[in-house]
């Protein structure tokens, strides 16, 4: 019977349809673990999430709390983002129907069911590389013995693309392979279930996953679990997506005093880390680190500093400029008439360089002698 206030969705013939879809029945061995995760979790926010085993409540999660039943407190883990439920230390009586119910923030109920069959691996007799599962069926006055041969899973591995993967350009296919009787294949990324999307597509047999085009968020550890009733084995693979450089910026002062030490620091988001080069007033320098340092400033250091970040894998580069001005302060009441007859004067030197000299008078509100500021900008 449905809970009060819940809407039941019916198909064309009156049967109830499920909103949350699972890949299929799950199998596990006593003492092992299994993860239940819907392949199509809701895209909208949720108010209430509830997992049930039959009529028994396993957990109820709301926006600010998750309450786990005492009988499951040490055996389950819950991921609110993917709605995945992990059940550990499996027992034979864990076999049955598991139901997920979600109430969205709009008040819509979503439901889905999956099943679990737990096998007692202690009752499997090893015969070479095979296992024999003996099932004794008793009906009326006779017994029948059925034998199922299940080969243990082994040699599971993942095969990654050989070429470097570049964000927004590359296509990635991760394939899995292994030996034995394989009844289910489960994919995860960074220990959370991996779900299909517009860019993530699984093969029909679920043994490979394709990503096109790759994004930096696709970097991480991919895990593939092969299972059958008597064994399971996981393979792992780390995928690195190369990107950038982007968000290039220069940190440092805009105006500095004469004769001081100054550092300009350049940064960029990049995988792998970017290399750096610097120009001053359009001319190349020999600085190839992320920091440009001037040990002692003089007026010739005023100008435009340009940092270029370069990614050797993506073959991309991005530049950023920073203007620096070196100023000199005069003493109290100082006004060098030979250099500063007016508010601004251009000075020539024998090499053809020009220095712009600007005096900033002291504030009229100040009392007594006050320092003036002389700003000189050197142009070649």
Residue pairs with C-beta under 8 A, 6 or more apart in sequence:
2 8
3 101
6 101
6 109
7 108
7 109
8 16
9 16
9 17
9 19
10 16
10 17
11 17
18 111
18 112
18 113
19 102
19 109
19 110
19 111
19 112
20 38
20 40
20 41
20 42
20 83
20 100
20 102
20 110
20 111
20 112
21 38
21 39
21 40
21 112
22 36
22 37
22 38
22 39
22 112
22 113
22 114
23 39
23 184
23 186
23 206
24 114
24 184
25 114
25 115
25 116
25 117
26 34
26 36
26 114
26 115
26 116
26 117
26 184
26 227
27 34
27 116
27 117
27 118
27 119
27 183
27 184
27 227
27 228
27 229
28 34
28 90
28 94
28 116
28 117
28 118
28 119
28 227
28 232
29 90
29 118
29 119
29 120
29 121
29 229
29 230
29 231
29 232
30 90
30 91
30 92
30 118
30 119
30 120
30 121
30 122
31 89
31 90
31 121
32 90
32 232
33 86
33 87
33 88
33 89
33 90
34 86
34 87
34 90
34 116
35 84
35 85
35 86
35 87
35 186
35 188
35 193
36 51
36 84
36 85
36 86
36 87
36 98
36 100
36 114
36 116
37 79
37 82
37 83
37 84
37 85
37 193
37 195
38 82
38 83
38 100
38 112
39 195
39 196
40 195
41 81
41 82
41 83
41 195
42 102
42 104
42 110
44 104
44 105
44 106
45 104
45 105
46 102
46 103
46 104
46 105
47 62
47 63
47 103
47 104
47 105
47 107
48 60
48 61
48 62
48 101
48 102
48 103
49 59
49 60
49 61
49 62
49 80
49 83
49 100
49 101
49 102
49 103
50 57
50 59
50 60
50 61
50 100
50 101
50 102
51 57
51 58
51 59
51 78
51 85
51 98
51 99
51 100
51 101
52 58
52 98
52 99
52 100
52 101
53 94
53 96
53 97
53 98
53 99
54 96
54 97
56 69
56 71
57 69
58 68
58 69
58 72
58 76
58 85
58 98
59 66
59 67
59 68
59 69
59 72
59 76
59 78
59 85
60 66
60 67
61 67
61 78
61 80
66 78
66 80
68 76
68 78
72 87
74 89
75 87
75 88
75 89
76 85
76 86
76 87
76 88
77 85
77 86
77 88
78 84
78 85
78 86
79 192
79 193
81 192
82 192
82 193
82 195
83 100
83 102
84 192
84 193
85 98
85 100
87 94
87 116
90 118
91 118
92 118
92 120
93 118
94 116
94 118
95 116
95 117
95 118
96 115
96 116
97 113
97 114
97 115
98 113
98 114
98 115
98 116
99 111
99 112
99 113
100 111
100 112
100 113
101 109
101 110
101 111
102 109
102 110
102 111
103 109
103 110
104 110
117 229
119 133
119 229
119 230
121 230
121 231
123 133
123 134
124 131
124 132
124 133
124 150
124 230
125 131
125 132
125 134
129 151
129 152
130 149
130 150
130 151
130 152
131 149
131 150
131 151
131 152
131 230
131 231
132 147
132 148
132 149
133 147
133 148
133 150
133 229
133 230
134 145
134 146
134 147
135 145
135 146
135 148
136 143
136 145
137 143
137 144
137 145
137 146
150 181
150 228
150 229
150 230
150 231
151 179
151 180
151 181
151 228
152 180
152 228
152 230
152 231
153 178
153 179
153 180
153 181
153 182
153 226
153 227
153 228
153 231
153 232
153 233
154 178
154 179
154 180
154 233
155 177
155 178
155 179
156 176
156 177
156 178
156 224
156 226
156 233
156 234
156 235
157 176
157 177
157 178
157 235
158 174
158 175
158 176
158 222
158 224
158 235
158 236
158 237
159 174
159 175
159 176
159 177
160 172
160 174
160 237
160 239
161 170
161 172
161 173
161 174
163 170
164 170
164 242
164 313
165 172
165 214
165 239
165 240
165 241
165 242
166 214
166 241
166 242
166 243
166 313
166 314
167 213
167 214
167 215
167 216
167 241
167 242
167 243
167 314
168 213
168 214
168 215
168 243
169 213
170 213
170 214
170 241
171 210
171 211
171 212
171 213
171 214
172 210
172 211
172 212
172 214
172 218
172 239
173 208
173 209
173 210
173 211
174 208
174 209
174 210
174 211
174 222
174 224
174 237
174 239
175 207
175 208
176 185
176 207
176 208
176 224
176 226
176 235
177 207
178 226
178 233
178 235
180 226
180 228
180 231
181 228
182 226
182 227
182 228
183 227
183 228
183 229
184 226
184 227
184 228
185 205
185 206
185 207
185 224
185 225
185 226
185 227
186 193
186 224
186 225
186 227
187 193
187 194
187 202
187 206
187 209
187 222
187 223
187 224
187 225
188 194
188 222
188 223
188 224
188 225
189 220
189 221
189 222
189 223
190 220
190 221
191 221
191 223
194 200
194 209
194 222
196 202
199 211
199 212
199 213
199 215
200 209
200 210
200 211
201 209
201 210
201 211
201 212
202 208
202 209
202 210
203 209
203 210
209 222
211 218
214 241
215 241
216 241
216 243
216 271
218 239
218 241
219 239
219 240
219 241
219 271
220 238
220 239
221 236
221 237
221 238
221 239
222 236
222 237
222 238
222 239
223 234
223 235
223 236
223 237
224 234
224 235
224 236
224 237
225 232
225 233
225 234
226 232
226 233
226 234
240 271
241 271
242 271
242 272
242 311
242 313
242 314
243 269
243 270
243 271
243 311
243 314
244 268
244 269
244 270
244 271
244 274
244 309
244 311
244 314
244 316
245 268
245 269
245 270
245 274
245 309
245 310
245 311
245 316
245 317
245 318
246 268
246 269
246 270
246 318
247 267
247 268
247 269
248 266
248 267
248 268
248 307
248 309
248 318
248 319
248 320
249 266
249 267
249 268
249 320
250 264
250 265
250 266
250 305
250 307
250 320
250 321
250 322
251 264
251 265
251 267
252 262
252 263
252 264
252 265
252 322
252 324
253 262
253 324
254 322
254 323
254 324
254 325
255 324
255 325
255 326
255 327
255 375
256 262
256 297
256 324
256 325
256 326
256 327
257 297
257 326
257 327
257 328
257 329
258 297
258 298
258 299
258 326
258 327
258 328
259 296
259 297
259 298
260 296
260 297
261 293
261 294
261 295
261 296
261 297
262 293
262 294
262 297
262 301
262 324
263 291
263 292
263 293
263 294
264 291
264 292
264 293
264 305
264 307
264 322
264 324
265 290
265 291
266 276
266 278
266 290
266 291
266 292
266 307
266 309
266 320
267 290
268 274
268 309
268 318
270 309
270 311
271 311
272 311
272 312
272 313
274 309
274 310
274 311
275 288
275 309
275 310
275 312
276 287
276 288
276 289
276 290
276 307
276 308
276 309
276 310
277 284
277 285
277 287
277 288
277 307
277 308
277 310
278 285
278 287
278 288
278 292
278 305
278 306
278 307
278 308
279 285
279 305
279 306
279 308
280 303
280 304
280 305
280 306
281 303
281 304
281 380
282 304
282 306
285 292
290 307
292 305
292 307
294 301
297 326
298 326
299 326
299 328
299 355
299 376
299 377
299 378
300 378
301 324
301 326
301 378
302 324
302 325
302 326
302 376
302 377
302 378
303 323
303 324
303 377
303 378
303 379
304 321
304 322
304 323
304 324
305 321
305 322
305 323
305 324
306 319
306 320
306 321
306 322
307 319
307 320
307 321
307 322
308 317
308 318
308 319
309 317
309 318
309 319
309 320
310 316
310 317
311 317
325 375
325 377
326 376
326 377
326 378
327 373
327 374
327 375
327 376
328 373
328 374
328 375
328 376
329 371
329 372
329 373
329 374
330 336
330 359
330 371
330 372
330 373
330 374
331 371
332 368
332 369
332 370
332 371
333 369
333 370
333 372
334 371
334 372
335 359
335 372
336 374
339 345
339 347
339 357
339 374
340 357
340 359
340 374
343 358
343 359
344 356
344 357
344 358
344 359
345 357
346 354
346 355
346 356
346 357
347 354
347 355
347 357
348 354
349 355
352 380
353 378
353 379
353 380
354 378
354 379
355 376
355 377
355 378
355 379
356 375
356 376
356 377
356 379
357 374
357 375
357 376
358 374
358 375
358 376
359 372
359 373
359 374
359 375
360 372
360 373
360 374
360 375
361 372
362 370
362 371
362 372
363 370
